[in-house]
Amino acid sequence: MYVWQQAEGQRHARAAVHFGSLDAGATFAALCGSEPTVGENDIHSPGKPWLDPTCPSCDTAFRRALGIPEPRPDTGPSRKALSKAAFSKVQG
């Protein structure tokens, strides 16, 4: 089993040896092969969402480990379309 852990500006996948967020200063072996360090802003709590992007290498390794196919690059709305839609919402 794997869990997602925020660290060094990205969400990394790691083995679920410890559930929940790790303490600030902890390092862990991410599926991408790196050993990121958890910072104060990386500790998850209710009402404080993780907004940093998912590590692409961890995402690929996570999908392979669980047998989940990778998304096709031509599916879903484009980033440009999403940005335009989000801007429209803000402008009201």
Buried (B, 14 or more C-beta within 10 A) or exposed (E): EBBBBBBBEBBBBBEEEEEEBBEEEBEBEBBBEBEBEBBEEBBBEEEEEBEBEBBEBBBBBBBEEEEEEEEEEEEEEEEEEEEEEEEEEEEE
